[in-house]
Amino acid sequence: MHSFPSTRLKGPEGPKAHGSAVTGAFVLLAIVHGFFDNFPNVWLSFWAADTAKGDPSHSNSYYIGLYALFQILALLSLATLAFLLLITGVSRAGASLHQTALNTLVHAPLRFFTTTDQGTITNLFSQDLNLIDNDLPNSLLNTIINIFVVAGQAAVIASSAPYLALSYPIIGALLYFLQRFYLRTSRQLRLLDLEAKSPL
C-alpha cells in the first residue's frame, strides 16, 4: 500500500490554518451553544419546583418565554457556528491544507515517484483533497458541537447526581482506548480503499 510521504513542512496546520481569531470564535460559539442546549433542562427543574409551591413566584408565561428564548439562542449560536466554520473557516483552511499537500508532494523524495504508480499518486492526492473539502468540515462541526454539548450534559448530570460523576474517569478511559483502536482501524481501511481505487 502507498501513502504520501511524511515530509515535515512549514505550513499552516490545525488552528493556524483557520486563524487564531476565527478559532477563538469557534470555541466561544461552541461554549454558548453547549450552555443554551443544556440549560433549558435546568430551567425546567426550576419551573417544576416553583410550580410545586402553593404560591408560585412567577407565572407560566414567564417560564415559557425564557425557555423559548434559550432554545432560540441555542439555534442561533449553532447557525452562527456552522456559518463561520463552513463559509469562513473552510475557505481559509482549505486553501492552506491544499497548499501543504501540494508542497508535500512536490518535495517528496525521488524514490517515492519511482516506486509509486502515477495513477496511485493522482488518486491519493484527489481523494485527500476531496476529504478536506467535503467530509472534514462537517465532521469538524459535529465534533465541536458534540464535545461542548456532552460537557454541558455531564455538568448537569453531576449537579443533580454527584455520585454519577465518579464514573466519568472510567468512561473517559474507555473512550480513549476505543478511539485509539478506531483510528488505527480506520486508517488501514482508508489505505485499502485508496489502493482499490488506484486502477480506476
PyMOL CGO cylinders between C-alpha atoms (Angstrom):
from pymol import cmd
from pymol.cgo import CYLINDER

trace = [
    CYLINDER, 0.00, 0.00, 0.00, 1.10, 3.54, -0.71, 0.3, 1, 1, 1, 1, 1, 1,
    CYLINDER, 1.10, 3.54, -0.71, 0.57, 6.78, 1.10, 0.3, 1, 1, 1, 1, 1, 1,
    CYLINDER, 0.57, 6.78, 1.10, 2.02, 10.24, 0.91, 0.3, 1, 1, 1, 1, 1, 1,
    CYLINDER, 2.02, 10.24, 0.91, 5.49, 10.58, 2.41, 0.3, 1, 1, 1, 1, 1, 1,
    CYLINDER, 5.49, 10.58, 2.41, 5.57, 12.07, 5.88, 0.3, 1, 1, 1, 1, 1, 1,
    CYLINDER, 5.57, 12.07, 5.88, 7.71, 15.07, 4.96, 0.3, 1, 1, 1, 1, 1, 1,
    CYLINDER, 7.71, 15.07, 4.96, 7.55, 17.78, 7.62, 0.3, 1, 1, 1, 1, 1, 1,
    CYLINDER, 7.55, 17.78, 7.62, 6.87, 21.12, 6.02, 0.3, 1, 1, 1, 1, 1, 1,
    CYLINDER, 6.87, 21.12, 6.02, 6.37, 24.59, 7.34, 0.3, 1, 1, 1, 1, 1, 1,
    CYLINDER, 6.37, 24.59, 7.34, 2.78, 25.49, 6.73, 0.3, 1, 1, 1, 1, 1, 1,
    CYLINDER, 2.78, 25.49, 6.73, -0.42, 26.42, 8.50, 0.3, 1, 1, 1, 1, 1, 1,
    CYLINDER, -0.42, 26.42, 8.50, -1.83, 23.42, 10.31, 0.3, 1, 1, 1, 1, 1, 1,
    CYLINDER, -1.83, 23.42, 10.31, -4.67, 22.95, 12.76, 0.3, 1, 1, 1, 1, 1, 1,
    CYLINDER, -4.67, 22.95, 12.76, -5.92, 26.20, 14.30, 0.3, 1, 1, 1, 1, 1, 1,
    CYLINDER, -5.92, 26.20, 14.30, -3.28, 28.19, 12.39, 0.3, 1, 1, 1, 1, 1, 1,
    CYLINDER, -3.28, 28.19, 12.39, -4.98, 27.21, 9.13, 0.3, 1, 1, 1, 1, 1, 1,
    CYLINDER, -4.98, 27.21, 9.13, -8.15, 28.96, 10.29, 0.3, 1, 1, 1, 1, 1, 1,
    CYLINDER, -8.15, 28.96, 10.29, -6.57, 31.87, 12.09, 0.3, 1, 1, 1, 1, 1, 1,
    CYLINDER, -6.57, 31.87, 12.09, -6.47, 32.46, 15.83, 0.3, 1, 1, 1, 1, 1, 1,
    CYLINDER, -6.47, 32.46, 15.83, -9.39, 34.92, 15.80, 0.3, 1, 1, 1, 1, 1, 1,
    CYLINDER, -9.39, 34.92, 15.80, -11.64, 32.52, 13.88, 0.3, 1, 1, 1, 1, 1, 1,
    CYLINDER, -11.64, 32.52, 13.88, -10.61, 29.61, 16.10, 0.3, 1, 1, 1, 1, 1, 1,
    CYLINDER, -10.61, 29.61, 16.10, -11.39, 31.65, 19.21, 0.3, 1, 1, 1, 1, 1, 1,
    CYLINDER, -11.39, 31.65, 19.21, -14.80, 32.50, 17.77, 0.3, 1, 1, 1, 1, 1, 1,
    CYLINDER, -14.80, 32.50, 17.77, -15.39, 28.77, 17.12, 0.3, 1, 1, 1, 1, 1, 1,
    CYLINDER, -15.39, 28.77, 17.12, -14.67, 27.91, 20.75, 0.3, 1, 1, 1, 1, 1, 1,
    CYLINDER, -14.67, 27.91, 20.75, -16.75, 30.79, 22.12, 0.3, 1, 1, 1, 1, 1, 1,
    CYLINDER, -16.75, 30.79, 22.12, -19.78, 29.95, 19.97, 0.3, 1, 1, 1, 1, 1, 1,
    CYLINDER, -19.78, 29.95, 19.97, -19.44, 26.26, 20.82, 0.3, 1, 1, 1, 1, 1, 1,
    CYLINDER, -19.44, 26.26, 20.82, -19.44, 27.10, 24.55, 0.3, 1, 1, 1, 1, 1, 1,
    CYLINDER, -19.44, 27.10, 24.55, -22.50, 29.32, 24.10, 0.3, 1, 1, 1, 1, 1, 1,
    CYLINDER, -22.50, 29.32, 24.10, -24.31, 26.60, 22.16, 0.3, 1, 1, 1, 1, 1, 1,
    CYLINDER, -24.31, 26.60, 22.16, -23.39, 23.93, 24.70, 0.3, 1, 1, 1, 1, 1, 1,
    CYLINDER, -23.39, 23.93, 24.70, -24.74, 26.13, 27.51, 0.3, 1, 1, 1, 1, 1, 1,
    CYLINDER, -24.74, 26.13, 27.51, -28.04, 27.05, 25.87, 0.3, 1, 1, 1, 1, 1, 1,
    CYLINDER, -28.04, 27.05, 25.87, -28.55, 23.50, 24.63, 0.3, 1, 1, 1, 1, 1, 1,
    CYLINDER, -28.55, 23.50, 24.63, -28.39, 22.12, 28.19, 0.3, 1, 1, 1, 1, 1, 1,
    CYLINDER, -28.39, 22.12, 28.19, -29.63, 24.96, 30.40, 0.3, 1, 1, 1, 1, 1, 1,
    CYLINDER, -29.63, 24.96, 30.40, -33.30, 24.52, 29.36, 0.3, 1, 1, 1, 1, 1, 1,
    CYLINDER, -33.30, 24.52, 29.36, -33.24, 21.21, 31.25, 0.3, 1, 1, 1, 1, 1, 1,
    CYLINDER, -33.24, 21.21, 31.25, -32.15, 23.07, 34.38, 0.3, 1, 1, 1, 1, 1, 1,
    CYLINDER, -32.15, 23.07, 34.38, -34.75, 25.74, 33.70, 0.3, 1, 1, 1, 1, 1, 1,
    CYLINDER, -34.75, 25.74, 33.70, -37.46, 23.06, 33.57, 0.3, 1, 1, 1, 1, 1, 1,
    CYLINDER, -37.46, 23.06, 33.57, -36.41, 21.88, 37.03, 0.3, 1, 1, 1, 1, 1, 1,
    CYLINDER, -36.41, 21.88, 37.03, -36.69, 25.46, 38.31, 0.3, 1, 1, 1, 1, 1, 1,
    CYLINDER, -36.69, 25.46, 38.31, -40.13, 25.71, 36.74, 0.3, 1, 1, 1, 1, 1, 1,
    CYLINDER, -40.13, 25.71, 36.74, -41.29, 22.41, 38.22, 0.3, 1, 1, 1, 1, 1, 1,
    CYLINDER, -41.29, 22.41, 38.22, -40.01, 23.34, 41.70, 0.3, 1, 1, 1, 1, 1, 1,
    CYLINDER, -40.01, 23.34, 41.70, -41.73, 26.72, 41.56, 0.3, 1, 1, 1, 1, 1, 1,
    CYLINDER, -41.73, 26.72, 41.56, -44.98, 25.21, 40.30, 0.3, 1, 1, 1, 1, 1, 1,
    CYLINDER, -44.98, 25.21, 40.30, -44.93, 22.67, 43.14, 0.3, 1, 1, 1, 1, 1, 1,
    CYLINDER, -44.93, 22.67, 43.14, -45.20, 25.54, 45.62, 0.3, 1, 1, 1, 1, 1, 1,
    CYLINDER, -45.20, 25.54, 45.62, -48.59, 26.60, 46.75, 0.3, 1, 1, 1, 1, 1, 1,
    CYLINDER, -48.59, 26.60, 46.75, -47.89, 30.18, 45.62, 0.3, 1, 1, 1, 1, 1, 1,
    CYLINDER, -47.89, 30.18, 45.62, -45.56, 30.26, 42.55, 0.3, 1, 1, 1, 1, 1, 1,
    CYLINDER, -45.56, 30.26, 42.55, -43.27, 33.28, 42.37, 0.3, 1, 1, 1, 1, 1, 1,
    CYLINDER, -43.27, 33.28, 42.37, -43.61, 33.53, 38.58, 0.3, 1, 1, 1, 1, 1, 1,
    CYLINDER, -43.61, 33.53, 38.58, -46.30, 32.78, 36.04, 0.3, 1, 1, 1, 1, 1, 1,
    CYLINDER, -46.30, 32.78, 36.04, -46.15, 30.03, 33.44, 0.3, 1, 1, 1, 1, 1, 1,
    CYLINDER, -46.15, 30.03, 33.44, -45.76, 32.66, 30.71, 0.3, 1, 1, 1, 1, 1, 1,
    CYLINDER, -45.76, 32.66, 30.71, -42.52, 33.80, 32.36, 0.3, 1, 1, 1, 1, 1, 1,
    CYLINDER, -42.52, 33.80, 32.36, -41.03, 30.31, 32.32, 0.3, 1, 1, 1, 1, 1, 1,
    CYLINDER, -41.03, 30.31, 32.32, -42.32, 29.51, 28.82, 0.3, 1, 1, 1, 1, 1, 1,
    CYLINDER, -42.32, 29.51, 28.82, -40.96, 32.75, 27.41, 0.3, 1, 1, 1, 1, 1, 1,
    CYLINDER, -40.96, 32.75, 27.41, -37.48, 32.25, 28.83, 0.3, 1, 1, 1, 1, 1, 1,
    CYLINDER, -37.48, 32.25, 28.83, -37.48, 28.58, 27.84, 0.3, 1, 1, 1, 1, 1, 1,
    CYLINDER, -37.48, 28.58, 27.84, -38.27, 29.58, 24.25, 0.3, 1, 1, 1, 1, 1, 1,
    CYLINDER, -38.27, 29.58, 24.25, -35.56, 32.26, 24.41, 0.3, 1, 1, 1, 1, 1, 1,
    CYLINDER, -35.56, 32.26, 24.41, -32.96, 29.71, 25.49, 0.3, 1, 1, 1, 1, 1, 1,
    CYLINDER, -32.96, 29.71, 25.49, -33.91, 27.41, 22.62, 0.3, 1, 1, 1, 1, 1, 1,
    CYLINDER, -33.91, 27.41, 22.62, -33.74, 30.27, 20.11, 0.3, 1, 1, 1, 1, 1, 1,
    CYLINDER, -33.74, 30.27, 20.11, -30.30, 31.31, 21.38, 0.3, 1, 1, 1, 1, 1, 1,
    CYLINDER, -30.30, 31.31, 21.38, -29.11, 27.70, 21.06, 0.3, 1, 1, 1, 1, 1, 1,
    CYLINDER, -29.11, 27.70, 21.06, -30.28, 27.60, 17.43, 0.3, 1, 1, 1, 1, 1, 1,
    CYLINDER, -30.28, 27.60, 17.43, -28.76, 31.00, 16.65, 0.3, 1, 1, 1, 1, 1, 1,
    CYLINDER, -28.76, 31.00, 16.65, -25.39, 30.05, 18.15, 0.3, 1, 1, 1, 1, 1, 1,
    CYLINDER, -25.39, 30.05, 18.15, -25.43, 26.78, 16.20, 0.3, 1, 1, 1, 1, 1, 1,
    CYLINDER, -25.43, 26.78, 16.20, -26.29, 28.55, 12.94, 0.3, 1, 1, 1, 1, 1, 1,
    CYLINDER, -26.29, 28.55, 12.94, -23.59, 31.16, 13.52, 0.3, 1, 1, 1, 1, 1, 1,
    CYLINDER, -23.59, 31.16, 13.52, -21.03, 28.48, 14.34, 0.3, 1, 1, 1, 1, 1, 1,
    CYLINDER, -21.03, 28.48, 14.34, -21.93, 26.49, 11.22, 0.3, 1, 1, 1, 1, 1, 1,
    CYLINDER, -21.93, 26.49, 11.22, -21.77, 29.62, 9.03, 0.3, 1, 1, 1, 1, 1, 1,
    CYLINDER, -21.77, 29.62, 9.03, -18.43, 30.70, 10.47, 0.3, 1, 1, 1, 1, 1, 1,
    CYLINDER, -18.43, 30.70, 10.47, -16.94, 27.23, 10.07, 0.3, 1, 1, 1, 1, 1, 1,
    CYLINDER, -16.94, 27.23, 10.07, -18.34, 26.21, 6.69, 0.3, 1, 1, 1, 1, 1, 1,
    CYLINDER, -18.34, 26.21, 6.69, -18.10, 29.60, 4.97, 0.3, 1, 1, 1, 1, 1, 1,
    CYLINDER, -18.10, 29.60, 4.97, -15.22, 31.48, 6.58, 0.3, 1, 1, 1, 1, 1, 1,
    CYLINDER, -15.22, 31.48, 6.58, -13.07, 28.81, 8.18, 0.3, 1, 1, 1, 1, 1, 1,
    CYLINDER, -13.07, 28.81, 8.18, -13.20, 26.22, 5.40, 0.3, 1, 1, 1, 1, 1, 1,
    CYLINDER, -13.20, 26.22, 5.40, -12.21, 28.71, 2.72, 0.3, 1, 1, 1, 1, 1, 1,
    CYLINDER, -12.21, 28.71, 2.72, -9.08, 29.62, 4.70, 0.3, 1, 1, 1, 1, 1, 1,
    CYLINDER, -9.08, 29.62, 4.70, -8.18, 26.17, 5.94, 0.3, 1, 1, 1, 1, 1, 1,
    CYLINDER, -8.18, 26.17, 5.94, -8.95, 24.51, 2.61, 0.3, 1, 1, 1, 1, 1, 1,
    CYLINDER, -8.95, 24.51, 2.61, -6.53, 26.73, 0.69, 0.3, 1, 1, 1, 1, 1, 1,
    CYLINDER, -6.53, 26.73, 0.69, -3.83, 26.24, 3.35, 0.3, 1, 1, 1, 1, 1, 1,
    CYLINDER, -3.83, 26.24, 3.35, -4.24, 22.47, 3.50, 0.3, 1, 1, 1, 1, 1, 1,
    CYLINDER, -4.24, 22.47, 3.50, -4.29, 22.23, -0.30, 0.3, 1, 1, 1, 1, 1, 1,
    CYLINDER, -4.29, 22.23, -0.30, -1.02, 24.12, -0.48, 0.3, 1, 1, 1, 1, 1, 1,
    CYLINDER, -1.02, 24.12, -0.48, 0.52, 22.00, 2.26, 0.3, 1, 1, 1, 1, 1, 1,
    CYLINDER, 0.52, 22.00, 2.26, -0.49, 18.78, 0.49, 0.3, 1, 1, 1, 1, 1, 1,
    CYLINDER, -0.49, 18.78, 0.49, 0.92, 20.08, -2.80, 0.3, 1, 1, 1, 1, 1, 1,
    CYLINDER, 0.92, 20.08, -2.80, 4.20, 21.11, -1.16, 0.3, 1, 1, 1, 1, 1, 1,
    CYLINDER, 4.20, 21.11, -1.16, 4.47, 17.69, 0.45, 0.3, 1, 1, 1, 1, 1, 1,
    CYLINDER, 4.47, 17.69, 0.45, 4.03, 16.02, -2.93, 0.3, 1, 1, 1, 1, 1, 1,
    CYLINDER, 4.03, 16.02, -2.93, 6.45, 18.35, -4.72, 0.3, 1, 1, 1, 1, 1, 1,
    CYLINDER, 6.45, 18.35, -4.72, 9.16, 17.88, -2.09, 0.3, 1, 1, 1, 1, 1, 1,
    CYLINDER, 9.16, 17.88, -2.09, 8.71, 14.11, -1.89, 0.3, 1, 1, 1, 1, 1, 1,
    CYLINDER, 8.71, 14.11, -1.89, 11.90, 12.09, -2.47, 0.3, 1, 1, 1, 1, 1, 1,
    CYLINDER, 11.90, 12.09, -2.47, 12.55, 10.67, -5.93, 0.3, 1, 1, 1, 1, 1, 1,
    CYLINDER, 12.55, 10.67, -5.93, 12.22, 7.15, -4.54, 0.3, 1, 1, 1, 1, 1, 1,
    CYLINDER, 12.22, 7.15, -4.54, 8.54, 7.80, -3.86, 0.3, 1, 1, 1, 1, 1, 1,
    CYLINDER, 8.54, 7.80, -3.86, 7.85, 8.65, -7.52, 0.3, 1, 1, 1, 1, 1, 1,
    CYLINDER, 7.85, 8.65, -7.52, 9.88, 5.72, -8.86, 0.3, 1, 1, 1, 1, 1, 1,
    CYLINDER, 9.88, 5.72, -8.86, 8.15, 3.16, -6.63, 0.3, 1, 1, 1, 1, 1, 1,
    CYLINDER, 8.15, 3.16, -6.63, 4.60, 4.54, -6.87, 0.3, 1, 1, 1, 1, 1, 1,
    CYLINDER, 4.60, 4.54, -6.87, 2.41, 4.48, -9.95, 0.3, 1, 1, 1, 1, 1, 1,
    CYLINDER, 2.41, 4.48, -9.95, 1.28, 7.86, -11.29, 0.3, 1, 1, 1, 1, 1, 1,
    CYLINDER, 1.28, 7.86, -11.29, -2.35, 6.77, -11.14, 0.3, 1, 1, 1, 1, 1, 1,
    CYLINDER, -2.35, 6.77, -11.14, -1.92, 5.95, -7.46, 0.3, 1, 1, 1, 1, 1, 1,
    CYLINDER, -1.92, 5.95, -7.46, -0.36, 9.36, -6.77, 0.3, 1, 1, 1, 1, 1, 1,
    CYLINDER, -0.36, 9.36, -6.77, -3.18, 11.15, -8.61, 0.3, 1, 1, 1, 1, 1, 1,
    CYLINDER, -3.18, 11.15, -8.61, -5.80, 9.13, -6.76, 0.3, 1, 1, 1, 1, 1, 1,
    CYLINDER, -5.80, 9.13, -6.76, -4.19, 9.73, -3.37, 0.3, 1, 1, 1, 1, 1, 1,
    CYLINDER, -4.19, 9.73, -3.37, -4.00, 13.46, -3.99, 0.3, 1, 1, 1, 1, 1, 1,
    CYLINDER, -4.00, 13.46, -3.99, -7.54, 13.85, -5.35, 0.3, 1, 1, 1, 1, 1, 1,
    CYLINDER, -7.54, 13.85, -5.35, -9.09, 11.67, -2.64, 0.3, 1, 1, 1, 1, 1, 1,
    CYLINDER, -9.09, 11.67, -2.64, -7.34, 13.59, 0.14, 0.3, 1, 1, 1, 1, 1, 1,
    CYLINDER, -7.34, 13.59, 0.14, -8.47, 16.93, -1.27, 0.3, 1, 1, 1, 1, 1, 1,
    CYLINDER, -8.47, 16.93, -1.27, -12.00, 15.59, -1.61, 0.3, 1, 1, 1, 1, 1, 1,
    CYLINDER, -12.00, 15.59, -1.61, -11.98, 14.67, 2.07, 0.3, 1, 1, 1, 1, 1, 1,
    CYLINDER, -11.98, 14.67, 2.07, -10.62, 18.08, 3.04, 0.3, 1, 1, 1, 1, 1, 1,
    CYLINDER, -10.62, 18.08, 3.04, -13.30, 19.93, 1.07, 0.3, 1, 1, 1, 1, 1, 1,
    CYLINDER, -13.30, 19.93, 1.07, -16.34, 17.73, 1.75, 0.3, 1, 1, 1, 1, 1, 1,
    CYLINDER, -16.34, 17.73, 1.75, -16.01, 15.43, 4.76, 0.3, 1, 1, 1, 1, 1, 1,
    CYLINDER, -16.01, 15.43, 4.76, -13.65, 17.34, 7.05, 0.3, 1, 1, 1, 1, 1, 1,
    CYLINDER, -13.65, 17.34, 7.05, -15.82, 20.48, 7.56, 0.3, 1, 1, 1, 1, 1, 1,
    CYLINDER, -15.82, 20.48, 7.56, -18.96, 18.52, 8.51, 0.3, 1, 1, 1, 1, 1, 1,
    CYLINDER, -18.96, 18.52, 8.51, -17.01, 16.16, 10.76, 0.3, 1, 1, 1, 1, 1, 1,
    CYLINDER, -17.01, 16.16, 10.76, -15.24, 19.08, 12.46, 0.3, 1, 1, 1, 1, 1, 1,
    CYLINDER, -15.24, 19.08, 12.46, -18.54, 20.90, 13.03, 0.3, 1, 1, 1, 1, 1, 1,
    CYLINDER, -18.54, 20.90, 13.03, -20.18, 17.80, 14.53, 0.3, 1, 1, 1, 1, 1, 1,
    CYLINDER, -20.18, 17.80, 14.53, -17.14, 17.15, 16.73, 0.3, 1, 1, 1, 1, 1, 1,
    CYLINDER, -17.14, 17.15, 16.73, -17.02, 20.69, 18.11, 0.3, 1, 1, 1, 1, 1, 1,
    CYLINDER, -17.02, 20.69, 18.11, -20.75, 20.75, 18.81, 0.3, 1, 1, 1, 1, 1, 1,
    CYLINDER, -20.75, 20.75, 18.81, -20.84, 17.31, 20.44, 0.3, 1, 1, 1, 1, 1, 1,
    CYLINDER, -20.84, 17.31, 20.44, -17.83, 17.99, 22.68, 0.3, 1, 1, 1, 1, 1, 1,
    CYLINDER, -17.83, 17.99, 22.68, -19.41, 21.04, 24.30, 0.3, 1, 1, 1, 1, 1, 1,
    CYLINDER, -19.41, 21.04, 24.30, -22.93, 19.61, 24.38, 0.3, 1, 1, 1, 1, 1, 1,
    CYLINDER, -22.93, 19.61, 24.38, -21.64, 16.48, 26.11, 0.3, 1, 1, 1, 1, 1, 1,
    CYLINDER, -21.64, 16.48, 26.11, -19.62, 18.63, 28.53, 0.3, 1, 1, 1, 1, 1, 1,
    CYLINDER, -19.62, 18.63, 28.53, -22.77, 20.56, 29.39, 0.3, 1, 1, 1, 1, 1, 1,
    CYLINDER, -22.77, 20.56, 29.39, -24.77, 17.37, 29.85, 0.3, 1, 1, 1, 1, 1, 1,
    CYLINDER, -24.77, 17.37, 29.85, -22.05, 15.96, 32.10, 0.3, 1, 1, 1, 1, 1, 1,
    CYLINDER, -22.05, 15.96, 32.10, -22.18, 19.11, 34.23, 0.3, 1, 1, 1, 1, 1, 1,
    CYLINDER, -22.18, 19.11, 34.23, -25.98, 18.91, 34.51, 0.3, 1, 1, 1, 1, 1, 1,
    CYLINDER, -25.98, 18.91, 34.51, -25.85, 15.22, 35.48, 0.3, 1, 1, 1, 1, 1, 1,
    CYLINDER, -25.85, 15.22, 35.48, -23.09, 15.84, 38.01, 0.3, 1, 1, 1, 1, 1, 1,
    CYLINDER, -23.09, 15.84, 38.01, -25.05, 18.68, 39.62, 0.3, 1, 1, 1, 1, 1, 1,
    CYLINDER, -25.05, 18.68, 39.62, -28.18, 16.56, 40.02, 0.3, 1, 1, 1, 1, 1, 1,
    CYLINDER, -28.18, 16.56, 40.02, -26.49, 13.23, 40.83, 0.3, 1, 1, 1, 1, 1, 1,
    CYLINDER, -26.49, 13.23, 40.83, -22.93, 13.85, 42.13, 0.3, 1, 1, 1, 1, 1, 1,
    CYLINDER, -22.93, 13.85, 42.13, -22.20, 10.14, 42.59, 0.3, 1, 1, 1, 1, 1, 1,
    CYLINDER, -22.20, 10.14, 42.59, -22.54, 9.57, 38.84, 0.3, 1, 1, 1, 1, 1, 1,
    CYLINDER, -22.54, 9.57, 38.84, -19.60, 11.93, 38.31, 0.3, 1, 1, 1, 1, 1, 1,
    CYLINDER, -19.60, 11.93, 38.31, -17.36, 9.24, 39.80, 0.3, 1, 1, 1, 1, 1, 1,
    CYLINDER, -17.36, 9.24, 39.80, -17.86, 7.20, 36.64, 0.3, 1, 1, 1, 1, 1, 1,
    CYLINDER, -17.86, 7.20, 36.64, -16.59, 9.98, 34.35, 0.3, 1, 1, 1, 1, 1, 1,
    CYLINDER, -16.59, 9.98, 34.35, -12.89, 8.97, 34.54, 0.3, 1, 1, 1, 1, 1, 1,
    CYLINDER, -12.89, 8.97, 34.54, -13.79, 5.36, 33.69, 0.3, 1, 1, 1, 1, 1, 1,
    CYLINDER, -13.79, 5.36, 33.69, -15.91, 6.45, 30.74, 0.3, 1, 1, 1, 1, 1, 1,
    CYLINDER, -15.91, 6.45, 30.74, -13.13, 8.78, 29.59, 0.3, 1, 1, 1, 1, 1, 1,
    CYLINDER, -13.13, 8.78, 29.59, -10.57, 5.97, 29.73, 0.3, 1, 1, 1, 1, 1, 1,
    CYLINDER, -10.57, 5.97, 29.73, -12.86, 3.64, 27.75, 0.3, 1, 1, 1, 1, 1, 1,
    CYLINDER, -12.86, 3.64, 27.75, -13.41, 6.30, 25.09, 0.3, 1, 1, 1, 1, 1, 1,
    CYLINDER, -13.41, 6.30, 25.09, -9.66, 6.94, 24.88, 0.3, 1, 1, 1, 1, 1, 1,
    CYLINDER, -9.66, 6.94, 24.88, -8.81, 3.29, 24.19, 0.3, 1, 1, 1, 1, 1, 1,
    CYLINDER, -8.81, 3.29, 24.19, -11.78, 2.98, 21.83, 0.3, 1, 1, 1, 1, 1, 1,
    CYLINDER, -11.78, 2.98, 21.83, -10.68, 5.93, 19.70, 0.3, 1, 1, 1, 1, 1, 1,
    CYLINDER, -10.68, 5.93, 19.70, -7.10, 4.61, 19.57, 0.3, 1, 1, 1, 1, 1, 1,
    CYLINDER, -7.10, 4.61, 19.57, -8.38, 1.31, 18.20, 0.3, 1, 1, 1, 1, 1, 1,
    CYLINDER, -8.38, 1.31, 18.20, -10.77, 3.07, 15.83, 0.3, 1, 1, 1, 1, 1, 1,
    CYLINDER, -10.77, 3.07, 15.83, -8.14, 5.40, 14.40, 0.3, 1, 1, 1, 1, 1, 1,
    CYLINDER, -8.14, 5.40, 14.40, -5.75, 2.55, 13.62, 0.3, 1, 1, 1, 1, 1, 1,
    CYLINDER, -5.75, 2.55, 13.62, -8.52, 0.52, 12.00, 0.3, 1, 1, 1, 1, 1, 1,
    CYLINDER, -8.52, 0.52, 12.00, -9.96, 3.43, 10.02, 0.3, 1, 1, 1, 1, 1, 1,
    CYLINDER, -9.96, 3.43, 10.02, -6.51, 4.33, 8.69, 0.3, 1, 1, 1, 1, 1, 1,
    CYLINDER, -6.51, 4.33, 8.69, -5.99, 0.81, 7.39, 0.3, 1, 1, 1, 1, 1, 1,
    CYLINDER, -5.99, 0.81, 7.39, -9.45, 0.81, 5.80, 0.3, 1, 1, 1, 1, 1, 1,
    CYLINDER, -9.45, 0.81, 5.80, -8.68, 4.18, 4.21, 0.3, 1, 1, 1, 1, 1, 1,
    CYLINDER, -8.68, 4.18, 4.21, -5.45, 2.83, 2.68, 0.3, 1, 1, 1, 1, 1, 1,
    CYLINDER, -5.45, 2.83, 2.68, -7.29, -0.24, 1.39, 0.3, 1, 1, 1, 1, 1, 1,
    CYLINDER, -7.29, -0.24, 1.39, -9.95, 1.99, -0.16, 0.3, 1, 1, 1, 1, 1, 1,
    CYLINDER, -9.95, 1.99, -0.16, -7.33, 4.13, -1.90, 0.3, 1, 1, 1, 1, 1, 1,
    CYLINDER, -7.33, 4.13, -1.90, -5.47, 1.06, -3.13, 0.3, 1, 1, 1, 1, 1, 1,
    CYLINDER, -5.47, 1.06, -3.13, -8.68, -0.41, -4.55, 0.3, 1, 1, 1, 1, 1, 1,
    CYLINDER, -8.68, -0.41, -4.55, -9.48, 2.82, -6.44, 0.3, 1, 1, 1, 1, 1, 1,
    CYLINDER, -9.48, 2.82, -6.44, -5.98, 3.28, -7.83, 0.3, 1, 1, 1, 1, 1, 1,
    CYLINDER, -5.98, 3.28, -7.83, -6.53, 1.20, -11.02, 0.3, 1, 1, 1, 1, 1, 1,
    CYLINDER, -6.53, 1.20, -11.02, -9.53, 3.37, -11.85, 0.3, 1, 1, 1, 1, 1, 1,
]
cmd.load_cgo(trace, "trace")
